[in-house]
Amino acid sequence: MLTRFDDRTAVRFGDERLTYADIDDHTARLANVFQTMGLREGRRVAILMCNRPEFLLTEIATARAGAVAIPMNSRLDEEHSKRIIRDVDADALFVGSQFFDVAQELQQEHFRLKYIIGVSDDRELPVGFQEYDELLNNGTLEPPTPSIEPDSVAAVFYTSGTTGPQKGVMHTHESLVLNAIAHIHELDIRRHERVLLSTPLGHSPNFITRAALSQGATVVLQPGFDAKRTLSAIAEYEMTWTFLVPTMVSRLLNDDALGETDVSSIQTIVYGGSPMSPALVERGIETFGQVFIQIYGLMEAPDVVTTLHKHKHQPREGAVVNTVGYPTQYADVRIDDSDGRWTDDVGEVCVRSTFGMKGYYDRTTEDPDWIRTGDLGRFDEKGRLVILDRIQDAISVGDETVFSTRVENVIQRHPSVQQVAVIGVPAGHEQGAGHTRDQTLHHRVHADQAVKAVIATADGGQLALEGLREFCADQLAAHELPNSIDFVSALPETPYGKVDKRSLRQPYW
């Protein structure tokens, strides 16, 4: 399948170039070595490295050997990375040089970890590690023929953990193939696309890459996001397609190199993780054109549960205010208010999909068909899904519920505001009482709260609270107006590129 594109460039990484024939060759060799190492059906191969070709090669080889890949987010901190490898009980770990220290600690405390294979980048390998290139050179070209079925588990992806402990999500060979088809169809991934990816391959780009390679695309990998490097790559390689989270779009639009960079080749910018404010969409369309597609999904049903397509991005008509678009033909969406906490057709968003997960790793799934997302939403009059908030981000003010995203969209339009996050804090209190996490959740649900805006201004200055309230007064009800402001140089982010509201709330609870 890979060789039908022969010498076409499949992956670029810096000065490195791999053709489709190279990928076929390398992954066949690796898969054969996996078989001799006992990494066969059901065995678990964890991958912890920044974006680079070896990440993709290892994952493809794992599938060809019939083993189970554990693609990990390279932005996770050390404790989360170690917890995943312990949780999934990995048999082997493929690791980049940036994570050798983590791997050495695991080597000492995780006795089931039989193999650690390092991508050294000319760094000396620790004792007990095997060299990736040496492993590759020892393999034979004839690929193995493992006994696997369409519903065999191909990979375990871990959730972001924004609503609780991270969970391992099992996807089968069949669900990943169906997911790639959905990505191609819904996200305008055309034959021979030039795709730029800078967010971690352990998350959404993993599914995008499968789809892109199925189309004979060229995937340009960057080790992480940097606005100037992204703009440079767009111009140098005439990139046609990229995936970003809204904070990255904002950084591109605010970078001083943008005015000197030719970005006319870009035809599709897919974004997700959170909606973009109408103000940001307006600026993006002015700069790049009508190129934006919004996606909504979760690791249990990756990325394309709903989409808001290019021609639907009309910010002046209010079409993107918390709207994540229409359910795709690959997914069903329903609103569940069985607990009676919400009103006006609002409830938790639940989804099911042709490419939905098989279940959680080593856990019981209550309803394997309908997946609870943790998002509050409703359908608008046009049948679009409107995400109102994360359940834990909704703010209780007296008898009213304030949706943080609604307040953020209004504040974001202030000319001095570069970034904003809105959180609930205890009414009348500026400092927290040091509750445990369980106590904190209980108090947040039941306590009266006040609305706080956390703002990064464009010039690093500050805004007067009363002036901000006056700016918002025409668009927000009195109970939605912010009661206080914190100023920061930049909003904290999770390893998945979302604003980390948990850390913003922590000092107050």
N, C-alpha and C positions, 0 to 999 in steps of 0.2 A: 504493500500500500504506500509506504513512504517513498519507494524508489520510482513511482510513476512521475515524480517531479525531477528525477535525475539530479542534475547539477545545479538546480535552482537553489539559491541561498535560503536556508530555513531559519537560521539563527545567527545574529550578529551580537557580539559582546566586545566592545572596544575594538581592537584590531583583529580579534578572532572571528572566523567565519566558518560555519558548518553548513554543508549542503544536505539535502534530504538523503542522498546516498550515504553521506558520513553518518547521519543519525541511524540509518538502518544498520550500517556496519558496526558502530560503537555499541548500540543497544543489544544486538545479537551476541557480540562478544561478552558483554557484561552479564546478559541473561544466562549464558552458558557457565560463566564463573559462579553465578549465584547458585546454579544447580549443584555444582561440585561442593559448594560451601554448605549445602543443606537448606538454602533459602528457597524453599519450594512452596507448594500450595499451603496457604494459611499462615506462613511465617511472615513476620512483620519487620519491615525495613523503614526506619525513620530517616528523614532527610532534614538536616539543619544547616543551612548556608544561605548567604545572601544571593540575590538573583545572579545566576550564571548558567552556562550551558550544562554543567555537570548536574545541576538540580534536575533539569528536564531529562537528561540522559538516564539518570538513576531511576527516575520515576517510570519512564517508558520500559526500561529493562526489567524493573520489578514486575510490571504487568506481563511482559513476555515470559518471565520465569514462573508466573502463576502466584507469586507472593503478594503481600498486601503492603502498599505504600502508605507511609505516614508523613505527608508533606507538612512541614512546620513553618510558622511565621517567624521570619528572622528578626522581627522587631520585638518579639517577646522577651521579657527579662529572664534572667538565669533561673529563678525558682520556677516560673511557669514552664520553661522548656524542660527542666528536669522532671517536673510533675507529669508532663505528658508522656515522656519516655517511660517513666515508671508505670503510669496508668495503663498504657497500651502493652507493656511488657515486651518491649522491642527486642528482637533477636540481633539486629545489626543497626548501626548508626553511620550514615554518611555525613561527614561534617566538614564545613569550611574552616579555614585557618582562624577566622575571627572567634570561633567557638571551641577551640582546642581546650581551653581551661575548663569549660563546662563539661566537655566530653571526658576529660581526665577525672573529674570528680565523680562522674557517673560510672566510669570504669572501676573505681574503687568501691562504690557502694551498691552497684546494680549487677549482681552476679549472673543474671540471665543474659546480659548483653555480651554475646559471643564475639562480635566483630565490631571494630571501629575503623572506618576507612576514611582517611583524611585527604582533602584537596589542599595541598601544602602551600601553593604560591611561593615556592622556594624557601619556605620556612621549615626548619627541622621538625620532623615528625616526633611526637612524644613516644616513649617506649610503649610497645604493645599496639600501636596504630599500624595499619597497612596503607600503602600509598595507592591512591586512586589510579594513577596512570599505569602503575605496574600491574594492578589488577586487570585493567582494560587490555593491556598487551598480552596477558596470559590467556585470554579467551579465544575460542574458535568461532568461525563465522557461521556455522550451521546453527540456527536458533533452536531452542528446545521446543517441545510440544507438550506443555503441561495439560493436565486434565482439569479444566475449569469449565464452569457453566455460566450462562448469562447472568444468573443471580448470585454467582460467587462474589464475595467482597473483594473489590479491587483496591480501595483506599479508605483510610479513616482520616477525616478532617476534623479539626477541633474548633469549637465555637469560640467567639470572642470573650465570653464570660462577663458581659456587661450586666447581666441580670442574675448572676450566680456563678457557681463553679463551672469551669470549662468542661464541655462534654465532647466525647468522641463520636462523630457522625459517620456511620458506615454507608458507603456508596458502592454499588455493584458495577460490574463491567457494563451491563445493560443501561443502568441509570446514567452513567457517564457518557455513553454514546448518545443517548437521547438528549442529554444536556448539551452536548456539543452541537447537535442538530438545531436545538432551540436557540442557542447563541447565534449560529450562522443566520438563521431566519430572522430573528427578532432584532439583531444588533447590526444589520447591514455589513456583515463580514463577507466581503466579496472575494472572488478568485484572485489570487496574487496580490492581496492587500499588503501594505507595509505598516506593521503594528508596533507601536512603541509602548513598552511596559516598564514602569519603574516602581510600582508597589509590589509587596512581597508575593512570590510565587506560591507561598503557602496559603494564600487567600484567593480573592476573586480572579487575579490573573492566571491562576492555574486552569480554571475552566475556560477562560478566554483563549489561552494558548492551545488547548486541545482543539477548539473550534478553528482557530487560525491555521494551525498546521494541517488540519483536514482540508483546508481550502488552498493549500500551496502558498500560503502567505510567507512573508519574511518577518520574523519577530526580532525586533531590536530590544535587547535587555539592558537595563541600567541597574546598578547595584542598589539604588535608592533614589528618592526624588530630590532633585535640585532644579530650581526654576531655570537657571541659566543653562545648565546642561541639557534640560529638556528642550528648551528653545533652540539650542545649537543643533541637537539631533534632528529636530523637525526640519530645519533648513538644510542640513548636510545630506540627510537620507531621503528627503522629500516624503516624510511620513504622512500617511493618509488616515490613520486610525490610532486612537489612544484611549486609555482608561485612566480617569483621575477621580479623586474624591473632591468635594466642594472646596475644602481648604487649599488644595493644590491649584484648582482653577483660580482662586483668589490670588495666590502667590504669583502665578503666571501673569495675571492681569496687572499686578502691582510691581512687576520686575522692570527695572529701567532698561533692560536689554530688549524688551518686547518691541519698542518702536523701531529698532534697527534690524529686526529679524523678519525674514520672509516666512510667513506661516500659511501661505495660500494653498499649500498642498493638502492641509488637513480637511478632510471631508466628514469625519465622524469623531466626536468626543463623547464617550460614554462615561457617565458619572453615577455614583451610588454611595451608599452609606448613610446619606441624609439628603433631603431636598436642598437645592440651592435657593437662596432668597431671590425674589423677583429682580431686585437691584443687581445682583451678581449675574443673573441670566441676561439681563439687558446689556450689561457691559460685555459679557461673553459673546453675544450675538453681534454686537457692534464690531468686535475685534475679529472673530473667526467666521462669522456668518451663521446660517441656520444649520448648525452641525450637531446640536446636542441631543442625546438620547439619555433619559433617566431610567435606571433600572431599580427594581425592588425585589429583594429575595432574602434568603438566609441560608446558612450552611446546610440546613436540612433540605432545602429546595433551592439550589444556588442560582441567584442573580436575576432570573427572568420569570418571576412570578407575575409581575406587572411591568409594563414599559410605558413611558411617555415619549413618543417619537418626535422627530425633528420638527415637523410641521405643526405639532401641538404645543410647541414652546412659544406661547404668546403672553409674555409677562404682563403687558399692559391690560390684558383681558382677565388677569387673575388666574390664568390657567396653570400656574406652577406653584401656587401658594399651598405648600404641603401636599400637593397632588403627585402621586407616583404613577398615575396613568391607569390604563385599562388592564384587566387580567389577560394574559396571553392565552393562546389556544392550548397551551401545555399545562395550564394550572386552573384550579378552582379556588375561589376566595369567598369566605363568609365571615360575618361579624357575630361574635358570641358575647351576649350580655347575660349569661345565665346566673351570674352572681348578683345582678341587680344594682351594681354600683353606679352605672352610667345612665344617661338619658339621651333623648333625641337621636335614636338609632345609632348610638355610639357603643362600641364594645371592643373586645380583643379581636385582632385580625387572626384568622385561622386559615391555613392553606393546605391544599393537597395537589400533587403534581405527578405527571408521568415519570419525572426524574427525581421524585422524592426519595429520601433516605430509606435504607432497609431497616434502620433502627439505631439506637445508641449503643456504643461499644460497652459491653459488660454491664448494661443497664436495661431495665424493663421500660418499654414505651407504653404509656397508658392507652393511647389511641394511635396506632401506626399509620392510619389513613390521614387524619386531620392533625396538622402540626400547629401548635400554639406559638405565636411569634413574640409575645410580650409587648406588641405595639397596640396602641389605641387608635381606632380608625372608624370611618364610616364611608358610605358611598354617596357621591354628590348626585345632582339631578341628571348628569350626563353619563352616569355609570362608572365614573372614575373613582379609584380608591384614594381617599384622603387620609393621610397619616397625621393624627393630631398630636401624638406624643408617645414616648415610651411610658409604660404604665408607671414605672418608678420615678419618672420625671414630671408627671402631672402634679400640680400644686393645689393644695386645699386652702382656700381663703374664705373663712367663715363657712357658709353653706354652698359656696360656689367652687367650681373646678376651673383652674387657670391652666391652659395648655402652653407650655414654655415656648414651643415653636411658633405659636401665633404672636407672642410678644416679641420674640427674636426677629421675626420678619418685619415688624414695624420699626423696631430700633435700628435694624440694619440699614434702613433708608436714610438715617441721619448722616449728613455729609462728613462728619468727623469720625464716624465709627468704622473701623476696619474689620473687627471681629466682635461678636457678642454671643454670650451664653446666658440663659436665664435659669435660675434655680430657686427652689423653695428653701427658706430658712425659718427657724422658729420665730413666730411673731413676737416682737419686742425684745429679742435677744440677739446680740452680736457675736457671742462666743459659744462654742459647743459645750456640752456637759460631759463629754467623754463616754458616751454609751458604747456598748458592744454592737457589732453589726446587726444581730438579730433585734436588739433593743432599738437600734436606729431605724430599721425598717418599720417596726411597730409604731414608733413615735411619728415617723413621717406620714404614715397612713392615717393616724388618728389625731395628730396635733394640728392646731391652727397655724398656718404658715403665712409668711410675708414673701413678696416677690423681690428677688435681688437680681440685678443685671451685672454681669461680669464682662467688662469691656476692654478691648485693646483699641486705642485710637490711632488714626493714621499718622499723627505727628507726635505721639507719645505723651500728649497733654491730658487734661482731665475735663470732664463736663460737669456742669452744675446739675444736681438732681432735679431741681424745679424746672430748669430749662428743658431737660429730657422729658419730664412728665408733660410739659406743655406741648412738646413736639408730638408726643404719642396720643394726646387727649382726644383728638378728633377720630382716631381709629380704634382705640381701645376703651373698654368700660372702666369705670373707676377702680374696681377690684383687680383689674389686670395691670394697672400702672405700677412700675417699679417703685418700691419703698426705699431702696438703697442701691448704691453702686460700689463695686470693687473695680479697681483699675489694674490691669496686668499688661506686660509687654507683648505677650502672645498667649492664646488659650492652650492649655495642656491637651495632648492628644493620646488616645489609646494606641496600642500597636497596630490597630486596624485603620488608623487615620481619622477616627471620629473624635469629636470633642469629649474629653474625659470629665463628665459632669460629676461622677462619683468623687473624684479628687477635689473638685471645686466645693462640693457640699461638706466634705469631711470636717473642716474646722468648725462648722456650725452645729454639728450633730454629735 
